[in-house]
Each structure stands twice: as C-alpha cells, then as structure tokens.
Amino acid sequence: MLKSICTNSLLLLSASLLPTSAASQEAQVHLTAPSKHHHQVDPAILAALEKHSDPVDAFVSLHPEAAEQLSQPRLLHVVGEPSAQWMTEGDKLRLKRQGKKFVDITDHEDFYKEQVHALAGEAHLPKLSHQRLVKSLLPRVSTEKMHDVLEHMTGYYTRYFGSVTGEESSQWLYNHIAEIIKNAPFHTHISLEFFTHSFPQSSIIARFEPKVRNFSLPLTILGAHQDSMNYLFPLLPAPGADDDCSGTVSILEAFRVLAESGFIPSNGPVEFHWYAAEEGGLLGSQAVARYKKESGARIGAMMEFDMTAFVAKNATESIGFIETEADAPLTSWAADLAKEYISIPANIYRLPSGAGSDYMSYTQLGYPAAFASEGNPTAGEAEAGNGEFDPYIHTEKDTMHIDDETGVFSLEHMARFSELAIAYVIEQAGWDNKWSLRKGAQACHDCCLKTIERYGKSPTEQKAELRTALCCCLVGYYSMVQLEIYPVAYHKLIGMAVLGTIQAREPSIPCHSSDDWRILSHARLTRRD
C-alpha cells in the first residue's frame, strides 16, 4: 500500500479546512441528498484568496500548522520536463493552479528504477466473437440510474482525496457497489475491497471471479478515478461531474448490468477499479499498479475512462482513444471494439507526453493499458489543449447541468461508454454461461417438481404435470444454449414454463409470464432442430 512521507498535510482537510456552517457539516456527515448548502464556501476561504495570490500562502493563513507539512519534499515528474524534480507538497498546489500536469512518484522512485529493464507484457487481443451476447445486454444500460448516482456524488462539496467528503464519497460508493453485488444472482462470484492509502480516501476494487481460478489466465481491468479537485484552491467546491464522476459512473453502470445479469468470466478474472487521488499525481493508481506488479499479476488488458460526458458544441459525438503512453496494439483493438458495438464514431488521438491519466501507472510498469475519453482533444483552436474536452473541469462549474455555448453534459454520451465497457469486459474475458446437458436436465426436473408440489397435486397428477413441464423446460434449455442466454434467464424461464403449463390446465391460477414462455417455446418447437 502507499506509504507517503508527507501526506499528513492532506489530513488537515479532513477536519478543519472545509466550510464550517452547520448545514455543510450535517450534509458531510450524513451523506444527505445534494442541496444548495453543499457548495457554499466559507467566507474565511474567500478572504484568504483575496489577500494571498499564492495558494500556499492562502492555505497557511487559514492553518499555520500546515506550513511545515506543505514544505515536505515530493518527487514530481511534470509534463514537459525531461526528468522528475524534487519539489514540495505546496508546489503541487501551485502546479495545479497553473494547470500543469504531474505524476508524484515519491513513494515509487526506487521501484520504478528496478523496472527499467522489465519486459513489457503483451496485450490480450482476442478476436471479437460475442456479438449476440454483448448486444443483448446493451439495452440494459440505464441513464436514470446513472443520473441518480451522479446527482449524489456531485453533491459533495469536494471529493478531494484528503478531505472529509473525499473519504465519505468513497465510503458511499463502496456501499453502493456492495448493494449491486447483493442483488447479483447466487451463482456469481464477486468480491469487493477497499485498497487503503495513507490519506483518507481509499481506492475501491470489485472483482468477478471465474468458476475455477487459473493464475495463467489474464486479468482484465477497467478503471476510473473517483476524486475531484478545484485547481484554483483545494478548499473551494469541486463537484467534478465530468472529471471524473462521469467515468466513475460509466464503469459503475457497466458493472451493474454485468453483475445483475449473472456474469461469470471464462478467460480470467475481471476487476473494476475506482482510484483515489488521481488529482494528487496518480497516487491511488500507482499504488494499485505496483501492488499488482509485486504480486506477479498477469494483466492482459487495462482500460481507463476519464471524462465521458461532455459533447462540445457543433461537434460530432464520438469516443476518443488517447495513444499517448498507452499500449498501441490494445488501443487499436479497443477502437475496433467501439466500431463494432457503439453507435458513434471512435478515433485515436495523440497528446503531449505525460498528458494522460491513471492508465499510465500501468504502462509505466510494462502492463498493456488503453485510455478512452469524451471526444477529440485536438479539435479546433484548443488554446489550452482541451479541444472538444469539457472547459469547466477542475472548477466549481464542473456540474451535470452544463448546456451552453460550449456544449452539453450528456448522460446518453456516458451511456455509450458504459456499452463500450460491457463489450470490453465480455470480449476480453468471455462468459462462462454454458451448463452441461446433464446439469440442465437435472435442474429442470428438480425445479419443476418443487414448483408443482406447491400446488398440492396428487402423485399421479404430479407425474403428468412434471412430464409436460419438463419437456417444456428442456426445450427452453436447448434455447438457452442456442441463444447464449445466461443461466439467470434460464432459471426464470423454468418458472415461466411450469406456471405456463399449470395455467394451461388450471386457468384460474394467475401467470403473467406464460405468454412470453409460449412464444419462445413455440418458436423453438416449430424449428424442429
């Protein structure tokens, strides 16, 4: 886990540097629904910013005890610089205000030196072969559910990794994921864990396990960062709707669809990552990637979503893959994946060296990783290098209500990334959705018998009913295999078959699903194959 030598300065944010109004404190503690109170700024913060042009001076004027910690050394690799430089924790605030990107490698310097001659892992690039299965799941993506999560998470004053609300938002996200797992079918195997750090906010890892563990099979990872930050000053509001609550929610919705559909990977485990402290210099993802490396993990593909919601004015809605410091073969494969499954264009772009995100923590260690974002960052004048990217990121205006002359915050655009995530996971890891004929027939028999017995039939009547229902269920079972429908749907159709059969003989028994079953079974029977 990450061992920071000076992140105690960030802990100050946990107790005393956020607004101190009663309404704000109550909102932070109880995780209430968003309200106008959540983003109210303490007048003392505004006064400090008015008096001090330097963010470090403003910070220290509010909390003099932070001076020593803000002067602690940090090894930062600033984008555009040839090598890493020793700076300070306070310098990180100055770099953010200047809009300069950096990676904080203080805790991993020696480890990275050891990786200089490490062999780069080859990306897992399977032939696209699960079209029927993937396309059947895409309509399950719900923008309504995405909206609800976005509304809650952007309601926090900030999700800055060292703050009270940054920790609380992480806890809420963890609990929300746990509820999704709770609703998954019994046969799925999904684990959930906090990946803790020395700062308050934790990274989160949810993992789909195959039926049988096999360390030789590749690990598939999909990630986004959960934190936010106001670059002008870390104590100002940072709703972070697009950066990167949009990516967080896009992969969360894909996770929900897969979990509730009974997803079991057949070609290695699948992990969903929600990283802490990306805005602190990729702190969370570096710690996770290093842990994977030290554990000997074989990663076949890692893909990150950072900013998935904004559609620029007069721009063609599209998915942009950034090839800068990404794995070229995997990036090309991901672009082909998007063209196969997603209804909007997908293109590959290049940015200046270092201008990426958490995926770089993996390529730094020789793991294949790709990066998808909301559009073309090189389009137009792009004075600040933003192109079609959201111009409001890292400010209090990064909300889910943007619809102006710059563009629109689009849940539908986010949904395209959720669809891409579903396709990515299934094509990379497969789906173990086949039952043996023997197991299927036995399940049909047992389920039918138990259901019929509930209606108090005599033994003779039970046998007759069972024979009829079992025939129907076996037809359904063959259909499941033919149509590649997952076992959870099979279980539902068993019940539909039994109830449909019973209702055919006893119309007084209600059965709302029998029509659906009859349509499926009739279509299958008339094909005679």
C-alpha positions as CSV (number, residue, x, y, z in Angstrom):
1,M,0.0,0.0,0.0
2,L,1.0,3.6,-0.5
3,K,3.4,4.9,2.2
4,S,3.5,8.7,1.9
5,I,6.2,10.6,3.7
6,C,4.3,13.9,3.9
7,T,0.6,13.4,3.1
8,N,-0.3,14.3,6.7
9,S,-0.8,17.8,5.3
10,L,-3.7,16.5,3.4
11,L,-5.2,15.1,6.6
12,L,-5.8,18.7,7.7
13,L,-8.5,18.9,5.1
14,S,-10.3,16.1,6.9
15,A,-11.2,18.1,9.9
16,S,-11.0,21.8,9.5
17,L,-10.5,23.2,6.0
18,L,-13.9,22.7,4.6
19,P,-16.8,25.1,5.2
20,T,-17.9,25.2,8.8
21,S,-21.6,26.0,8.6
22,A,-23.9,23.7,10.4
23,A,-25.7,22.9,7.2
24,S,-22.5,21.9,5.5
25,Q,-21.2,19.8,8.4
26,E,-24.5,17.9,8.6
27,A,-24.5,17.2,4.9
28,Q,-21.0,15.9,5.1
29,V,-21.7,13.5,8.0
30,H,-25.0,12.1,6.9
31,L,-24.5,11.8,3.2
32,T,-27.8,13.5,2.6
33,A,-29.1,14.3,-0.9
34,P,-27.5,17.2,-2.7
35,S,-28.6,20.7,-1.7
36,K,-27.7,24.3,-2.2
37,H,-25.8,24.1,1.1
38,H,-23.3,21.6,-0.1
39,H,-21.3,24.0,-2.2
40,Q,-21.4,27.1,0.0
41,V,-17.9,28.5,0.6
42,D,-16.7,29.6,4.0
43,P,-16.1,33.4,3.8
44,A,-12.7,32.9,5.5
45,I,-11.6,30.9,2.5
46,L,-12.6,33.7,0.1
47,A,-10.9,36.3,2.3
48,A,-7.7,34.3,2.3
49,L,-7.7,34.0,-1.5
50,E,-8.4,37.8,-1.8
51,K,-5.4,38.6,0.4
52,H,-2.9,36.0,-0.9
53,S,-2.1,35.4,-4.6
54,D,-0.1,32.3,-3.8
55,P,-2.2,29.2,-2.9
56,V,0.3,28.0,-0.3
57,D,0.3,31.4,1.5
58,A,-3.5,31.3,1.5
59,F,-3.5,27.8,2.9
60,V,-1.1,28.6,5.6
61,S,-3.0,31.8,6.6
62,L,-6.0,29.6,7.3
63,H,-4.0,26.9,9.1
64,P,-0.5,28.0,10.2
65,E,0.2,24.4,11.4
66,A,0.2,23.2,7.8
67,A,3.4,25.2,6.9
68,E,5.9,22.5,7.8
69,Q,4.0,19.8,6.1
70,L,3.5,21.8,2.9
71,S,7.2,22.3,2.7
72,Q,7.9,18.5,2.7
73,P,9.8,17.3,-0.4
74,R,8.0,15.4,-3.2
75,L,9.5,13.9,-6.3
76,L,7.3,15.2,-9.2
77,H,7.5,14.4,-12.9
78,V,5.9,17.5,-14.5
79,V,4.6,17.1,-18.0
80,G,7.0,18.7,-20.5
81,E,10.1,18.3,-18.2
82,P,12.7,15.8,-19.2
83,S,13.0,14.2,-15.8
84,A,11.5,14.2,-12.3
85,Q,12.3,17.1,-9.9
86,W,12.3,17.4,-6.2
87,M,9.7,20.0,-5.2
88,T,7.3,20.3,-2.3
89,E,3.8,19.4,-1.3
90,G,3.0,23.1,-1.6
91,D,4.4,23.2,-5.1
92,K,1.8,20.7,-6.1
93,L,-0.9,23.3,-5.3
94,R,1.0,25.9,-7.4
95,L,1.3,23.5,-10.3
96,K,-2.4,22.7,-10.2
97,R,-3.3,26.4,-10.3
98,Q,-1.0,26.8,-13.3
99,G,-2.8,23.9,-15.0
100,K,0.3,21.8,-15.2
101,K,0.0,18.0,-15.0
102,F,2.4,15.9,-13.0
103,V,2.9,12.5,-11.5
104,D,4.0,12.2,-7.9
105,I,6.5,9.3,-7.9
106,T,8.0,10.0,-4.4
107,D,6.9,6.6,-3.0
108,H,7.8,4.6,-6.0
109,E,11.2,6.1,-7.2
110,D,13.3,3.1,-6.3
111,F,10.7,0.6,-7.5
112,Y,10.5,2.3,-10.9
113,K,14.3,2.2,-11.3
114,E,14.1,-1.6,-10.8
115,Q,11.5,-1.8,-13.7
116,V,13.7,-0.1,-16.3
117,H,14.7,-3.4,-17.9
118,A,11.4,-5.2,-17.2
119,L,9.8,-6.8,-20.2
120,A,6.6,-5.3,-21.4
121,G,3.6,-7.6,-21.2
122,E,1.8,-8.4,-24.4
123,A,-1.8,-7.2,-24.6
124,H,-4.6,-9.8,-24.8
125,L,-6.2,-9.1,-28.2
126,P,-8.9,-11.7,-28.8
127,K,-11.0,-11.9,-31.9
128,L,-14.4,-10.3,-31.4
129,S,-16.8,-13.2,-31.1
130,H,-19.5,-12.4,-28.6
131,Q,-21.7,-10.2,-30.7
132,R,-25.1,-11.8,-29.8
133,L,-24.3,-11.8,-26.1
134,V,-22.9,-8.3,-25.9
135,K,-25.7,-6.7,-28.0
136,S,-28.4,-8.3,-25.9
137,L,-27.0,-6.5,-22.8
138,L,-26.5,-3.0,-24.2
139,P,-30.2,-2.0,-23.8
140,R,-30.0,-2.7,-20.1
141,V,-27.8,0.4,-19.6
142,S,-29.9,2.9,-17.6
143,T,-29.3,6.6,-17.8
144,E,-31.8,7.1,-15.0
145,K,-29.6,5.0,-12.6
146,M,-26.6,6.9,-13.8
147,H,-28.3,10.2,-13.2
148,D,-29.1,9.2,-9.6
149,V,-25.5,8.3,-8.7
150,L,-24.1,11.4,-10.4
151,E,-26.5,13.6,-8.5
152,H,-25.4,12.2,-5.2
153,M,-21.7,12.1,-5.8
154,T,-21.5,15.7,-7.3
155,G,-23.5,16.8,-4.2
156,Y,-20.3,16.5,-2.1
157,Y,-18.5,19.8,-1.5
158,T,-15.4,18.2,-2.9
159,R,-14.1,14.6,-3.4
160,Y,-10.6,15.8,-2.9
161,F,-8.6,12.8,-1.6
162,G,-7.5,14.4,1.6
163,S,-10.9,15.8,2.7
164,V,-13.7,14.6,4.9
165,T,-16.1,14.5,1.9
166,G,-13.5,12.8,-0.2
167,E,-13.4,9.9,2.3
168,E,-17.2,9.9,2.7
169,S,-17.8,9.8,-1.0
170,S,-15.5,6.8,-1.3
171,Q,-17.4,5.1,1.5
172,W,-20.7,5.8,-0.1
173,L,-19.5,4.5,-3.5
174,Y,-18.2,1.3,-1.8
175,N,-21.6,0.7,-0.1
176,H,-23.5,1.4,-3.4
177,I,-21.3,-1.2,-5.2
178,A,-22.0,-3.6,-2.3
179,E,-25.7,-3.2,-2.9
180,I,-25.3,-4.1,-6.5
181,I,-23.4,-7.2,-5.6
182,K,-26.0,-8.1,-3.1
183,N,-28.6,-8.2,-6.0
184,A,-26.5,-10.4,-8.2
185,P,-27.6,-14.0,-8.9
186,F,-26.4,-16.6,-6.4
187,H,-24.0,-18.3,-8.9
188,T,-21.9,-15.2,-9.4
189,H,-18.6,-14.7,-7.5
190,I,-17.9,-11.1,-6.9
191,S,-15.5,-9.7,-4.2
192,L,-15.2,-6.1,-3.1
193,E,-12.5,-4.4,-1.2
194,F,-11.1,-1.1,-0.1
195,F,-7.5,-0.5,-1.3
196,T,-6.4,1.8,1.5
197,H,-3.8,4.6,1.4
198,S,-2.1,6.8,3.9
199,F,-4.6,9.6,3.0
200,P,-8.3,9.4,3.9
201,Q,-9.8,8.4,0.6
202,S,-9.5,4.8,-0.4
203,S,-9.4,3.2,-3.9
204,I,-12.0,0.5,-4.5
205,I,-11.7,-2.8,-6.3
206,A,-14.6,-5.1,-7.3
207,R,-13.6,-8.4,-8.9
208,F,-15.5,-11.0,-10.9
209,E,-14.0,-14.5,-10.4
210,P,-14.2,-17.3,-12.9
211,K,-15.7,-20.6,-11.8
212,V,-12.2,-22.0,-11.4
213,R,-9.2,-19.9,-10.6
214,N,-6.3,-20.2,-13.0
215,F,-3.4,-17.9,-12.5
216,S,-2.1,-18.4,-16.0
217,L,-5.2,-16.7,-17.4
218,P,-5.0,-12.9,-18.0
219,L,-6.5,-10.3,-15.6
220,T,-8.8,-7.7,-17.3
221,I,-9.1,-4.3,-15.6
222,L,-11.4,-1.4,-16.2
223,G,-10.8,1.8,-14.2
224,A,-11.8,5.4,-13.5
225,H,-10.8,7.9,-10.8
226,Q,-13.4,8.9,-8.1
227,D,-11.7,12.0,-6.7
228,S,-12.1,15.6,-7.8
229,M,-10.3,18.9,-7.2
230,N,-10.6,22.6,-7.7
231,Y,-7.3,23.7,-9.2
232,L,-7.7,27.3,-8.1
233,F,-7.6,26.2,-4.5
234,P,-8.3,22.8,-2.9
235,L,-10.7,24.2,-0.3
236,L,-13.1,25.5,-3.0
237,P,-16.0,23.4,-4.3
238,A,-15.2,20.7,-6.7
239,P,-18.3,18.8,-7.9
240,G,-16.3,17.0,-10.5
241,A,-19.2,15.9,-12.6
242,D,-17.3,15.3,-15.8
243,D,-13.8,14.9,-14.2
244,D,-14.2,12.1,-13.3
245,C,-17.6,11.3,-11.8
246,S,-18.7,10.6,-15.4
247,G,-16.1,7.9,-15.9
248,T,-16.7,6.5,-12.4
249,V,-20.5,6.2,-13.2
250,S,-20.0,4.9,-16.7
251,I,-18.0,1.9,-15.5
252,L,-20.3,1.5,-12.5
253,E,-23.3,1.1,-14.7
254,A,-21.5,-1.5,-16.8
255,F,-20.6,-3.2,-13.6
256,R,-24.3,-3.2,-12.5
257,V,-25.5,-4.7,-15.8
258,L,-22.9,-7.4,-15.7
259,A,-23.5,-8.2,-12.0
260,E,-27.2,-8.4,-12.2
261,S,-27.0,-10.5,-15.4
262,G,-25.0,-13.1,-13.6
263,F,-21.7,-12.5,-15.4
264,I,-19.0,-15.2,-14.8
265,P,-15.8,-14.7,-16.8
266,S,-14.4,-17.7,-18.6
267,N,-11.0,-16.4,-19.6
268,G,-9.5,-15.0,-16.3
269,P,-10.8,-12.6,-13.7
270,V,-12.2,-9.1,-14.3
271,E,-11.6,-6.2,-11.9
272,F,-13.3,-2.8,-11.8
273,H,-11.2,-0.1,-10.2
274,W,-12.2,3.3,-8.8
275,Y,-9.0,5.1,-8.0
276,A,-8.4,7.6,-5.2
277,A,-6.1,10.7,-5.6
278,E,-5.6,10.9,-9.3
279,E,-5.6,14.6,-8.9
280,G,-2.8,14.3,-6.4
281,G,-0.5,12.9,-9.1
282,L,-1.9,9.4,-9.8
283,L,-1.3,8.4,-6.2
284,G,-4.1,5.8,-6.0
285,S,-3.5,4.0,-9.3
286,Q,0.3,3.9,-8.8
287,A,-0.1,2.1,-5.5
288,V,-2.6,-0.4,-7.0
289,A,-0.5,-1.0,-10.1
290,R,2.6,-1.5,-8.0
291,Y,0.8,-4.0,-5.8
292,K,-0.3,-5.9,-8.9
293,K,3.3,-6.0,-10.2
294,E,4.7,-7.1,-6.9
295,S,2.0,-9.8,-6.7
296,G,3.0,-11.1,-10.1
297,A,-0.3,-10.4,-11.7
298,R,-0.6,-11.1,-15.4
299,I,-2.7,-8.3,-16.8
300,G,-3.9,-8.9,-20.3
301,A,-5.6,-5.5,-20.7
302,M,-6.3,-2.4,-18.7
303,M,-8.6,0.4,-19.9
304,E,-9.4,3.7,-18.2
305,F,-12.3,6.1,-18.7
306,D,-11.6,9.7,-17.7
307,M,-14.3,12.2,-18.7
308,T,-17.1,10.6,-20.6
309,A,-20.0,13.1,-20.5
310,F,-19.2,16.3,-22.4
311,V,-20.2,16.8,-26.1
312,A,-18.8,20.0,-27.5
313,K,-21.0,22.5,-29.4
314,N,-21.2,21.7,-33.1
315,A,-19.0,18.6,-32.6
316,T,-19.8,15.1,-33.7
317,E,-20.4,12.9,-30.7
318,S,-17.6,10.4,-30.6
319,I,-15.3,8.4,-28.4
320,G,-11.6,9.4,-28.4
321,F,-8.8,6.9,-27.6
322,I,-5.6,8.6,-26.4
323,E,-2.5,6.7,-27.6
324,T,0.0,8.8,-25.6
325,E,2.0,6.4,-23.4
326,A,-0.7,3.8,-24.0
327,D,-0.3,0.3,-25.5
328,A,-0.6,0.8,-29.3
329,P,-2.0,-2.7,-30.1
330,L,-4.5,-2.6,-27.3
331,T,-5.6,0.9,-28.3
332,S,-6.2,-0.2,-31.9
333,W,-8.1,-3.2,-30.6
334,A,-10.3,-1.0,-28.4
335,A,-11.0,1.3,-31.3
336,D,-12.1,-1.7,-33.4
337,L,-14.2,-2.8,-30.4
338,A,-16.0,0.5,-30.3
339,K,-16.7,0.5,-34.0
340,E,-18.2,-3.0,-33.7
341,Y,-20.6,-2.2,-30.9
342,I,-21.0,1.5,-30.4
343,S,-23.3,3.7,-32.5
344,I,-21.0,6.7,-32.6
345,P,-17.5,7.2,-34.2
346,A,-14.3,6.2,-32.5
347,N,-10.9,7.7,-33.3
348,I,-7.4,7.6,-31.9
349,Y,-5.5,10.8,-30.9
350,R,-2.2,11.8,-29.5
351,L,-1.4,14.3,-26.8
352,P,1.9,15.7,-25.4
353,S,3.9,13.2,-23.4
354,G,2.6,12.8,-19.9
355,A,-0.8,14.3,-20.6
356,G,-2.7,11.2,-19.6
357,S,-4.2,9.7,-16.5
358,D,-4.3,6.6,-14.3
359,Y,-3.6,4.2,-17.2
360,M,0.0,5.5,-17.3
361,S,0.6,3.9,-13.9
362,Y,0.2,0.6,-15.7
363,T,2.2,1.3,-18.8
364,Q,5.0,2.6,-16.5
365,L,5.3,-1.0,-15.2
366,G,5.1,-2.6,-18.6
367,Y,1.4,-3.5,-18.5
368,P,-0.8,-3.0,-21.6
369,A,-3.2,-0.2,-21.0
370,A,-5.6,2.0,-23.0
371,F,-7.4,5.3,-22.4
372,A,-10.9,6.3,-23.6
373,S,-12.4,9.8,-23.2
374,E,-15.2,12.0,-24.4
375,G,-14.1,13.3,-27.8
376,N,-11.3,14.9,-29.8
377,P,-8.9,16.8,-27.6
378,T,-7.0,18.2,-30.6
379,A,-10.0,19.7,-32.4
380,G,-10.5,23.4,-33.1
381,E,-8.2,26.1,-31.7
382,A,-7.7,24.2,-28.4
383,E,-5.8,27.1,-26.9
384,A,-5.4,25.2,-23.6
385,G,-5.1,21.9,-25.2
386,N,-8.7,20.9,-24.4
387,G,-10.1,20.6,-27.9
388,E,-13.6,19.0,-27.5
389,F,-13.0,18.3,-23.8
390,D,-15.1,20.0,-21.1
391,P,-13.7,23.5,-20.4
392,Y,-15.2,23.6,-16.9
393,I,-13.2,20.7,-15.3
394,H,-11.3,21.5,-12.1
395,T,-13.7,24.3,-11.3
396,E,-16.9,24.8,-9.3
397,K,-18.7,24.8,-12.7
398,D,-18.0,21.2,-13.5
399,T,-21.6,20.1,-12.9
400,M,-24.0,17.8,-14.6
401,H,-26.2,20.7,-15.7
402,I,-24.0,22.2,-18.4
403,D,-25.9,23.1,-21.5
404,D,-24.5,26.3,-23.0
405,E,-22.4,27.8,-25.9
406,T,-19.5,25.4,-25.1
407,G,-21.5,22.2,-25.2
408,V,-23.7,19.8,-23.1
409,F,-23.2,17.4,-20.3
410,S,-24.8,14.2,-21.8
411,L,-26.0,11.1,-19.9
412,E,-26.5,9.5,-23.3
413,H,-22.9,10.1,-24.2
414,M,-21.9,8.5,-20.9
415,A,-24.1,5.5,-21.7
416,R,-22.1,4.9,-24.9
417,F,-19.0,4.4,-22.6
418,S,-21.0,2.0,-20.4
419,E,-21.8,0.0,-23.5
420,L,-18.1,0.1,-24.5
421,A,-17.2,-1.2,-21.1
422,I,-19.6,-4.1,-21.3
423,A,-18.3,-5.1,-24.7
424,Y,-14.7,-4.7,-23.5
425,V,-15.2,-7.0,-20.5
426,I,-17.0,-9.7,-22.3
427,E,-14.7,-9.8,-25.4
428,Q,-11.6,-9.8,-23.1
429,A,-12.8,-12.3,-20.5
430,G,-15.5,-14.3,-22.2
431,W,-18.6,-15.5,-20.4
432,D,-19.0,-18.9,-18.8
433,N,-22.7,-19.3,-19.5
434,K,-22.9,-22.9,-20.6
435,W,-24.3,-25.6,-18.5
436,S,-23.9,-29.3,-19.3
437,L,-26.9,-31.1,-20.6
438,R,-26.9,-33.3,-17.6
439,K,-26.9,-30.4,-15.1
440,G,-29.6,-28.6,-17.1
441,A,-31.9,-31.6,-17.3
442,Q,-31.5,-32.2,-13.5
443,A,-32.2,-28.6,-12.7
444,C,-35.3,-28.7,-14.9
445,H,-36.5,-31.8,-13.1
446,D,-35.9,-30.5,-9.6
447,C,-37.3,-27.1,-10.2
448,C,-40.4,-28.4,-11.9
449,L,-41.1,-30.9,-9.2
450,K,-40.8,-28.4,-6.3
451,T,-43.0,-25.9,-8.1
452,I,-45.7,-28.4,-8.9
453,E,-45.7,-29.8,-5.4
454,R,-46.6,-26.3,-4.1
455,Y,-50.0,-26.7,-5.7
456,G,-50.8,-29.9,-3.8
457,K,-51.2,-32.2,-6.7
458,S,-51.6,-36.0,-6.2
459,P,-48.6,-38.2,-7.0
460,T,-50.3,-39.3,-10.3
461,E,-51.1,-35.7,-11.3
462,Q,-47.6,-34.6,-10.3
463,K,-46.1,-37.1,-12.7
464,A,-48.2,-36.0,-15.5
465,E,-47.6,-32.3,-14.8
466,L,-43.9,-32.9,-14.3
467,R,-43.6,-34.8,-17.6
468,T,-45.2,-31.9,-19.5
469,A,-43.4,-29.1,-17.7
470,L,-40.0,-30.9,-18.0
471,C,-40.4,-31.2,-21.8
472,C,-41.1,-27.5,-22.0
473,C,-38.1,-26.7,-19.8
474,L,-35.8,-28.9,-21.8
475,V,-36.9,-27.1,-24.9
476,G,-36.1,-23.9,-23.1
477,Y,-32.7,-25.2,-22.0
478,Y,-31.7,-26.0,-25.6
479,S,-32.9,-22.5,-26.5
480,M,-30.6,-21.0,-23.8
481,V,-27.6,-22.8,-25.3
482,Q,-28.5,-21.8,-28.8
483,L,-29.2,-18.2,-27.9
484,E,-26.3,-17.9,-25.4
485,I,-28.6,-16.6,-22.7
486,Y,-27.0,-16.7,-19.3
487,P,-28.2,-19.0,-16.5
488,V,-30.2,-16.4,-14.6
489,A,-32.5,-16.1,-17.5
490,Y,-32.7,-19.9,-17.7
491,H,-33.9,-20.1,-14.1
492,K,-36.6,-17.5,-14.8
493,L,-37.8,-19.4,-17.9
494,I,-38.0,-22.6,-15.9
495,G,-40.5,-20.9,-13.6
496,M,-42.4,-19.5,-16.6
497,A,-42.6,-22.9,-18.2
498,V,-44.0,-24.5,-15.1
499,L,-46.5,-21.8,-14.4
500,G,-47.5,-21.7,-18.1
501,T,-48.1,-25.4,-18.1
502,I,-50.1,-25.3,-14.9
503,Q,-52.2,-22.4,-16.1
504,A,-53.0,-24.2,-19.3
505,R,-54.7,-26.8,-17.3
506,E,-56.0,-24.6,-14.5
507,P,-56.7,-21.1,-15.9
508,S,-57.7,-19.8,-12.5
509,I,-54.0,-19.8,-11.4
510,P,-52.5,-16.4,-12.4
511,C,-49.4,-16.5,-14.6
512,H,-48.4,-13.2,-16.2
513,S,-45.3,-14.5,-17.9
514,S,-46.7,-17.6,-19.7
515,D,-47.3,-15.7,-22.9
516,D,-43.6,-14.9,-23.2
517,W,-42.7,-18.5,-22.5
518,R,-45.2,-19.9,-25.0
519,I,-43.8,-17.6,-27.7
520,L,-40.2,-18.8,-27.1
521,S,-41.1,-22.5,-26.8
522,H,-43.4,-22.4,-29.8
523,A,-40.7,-20.7,-31.9
524,R,-38.2,-23.3,-30.8
525,L,-40.5,-26.3,-31.3
526,T,-41.6,-25.2,-34.8
527,R,-38.0,-25.1,-35.9
528,R,-37.6,-28.8,-35.0
529,D,-33.8,-28.6,-34.5
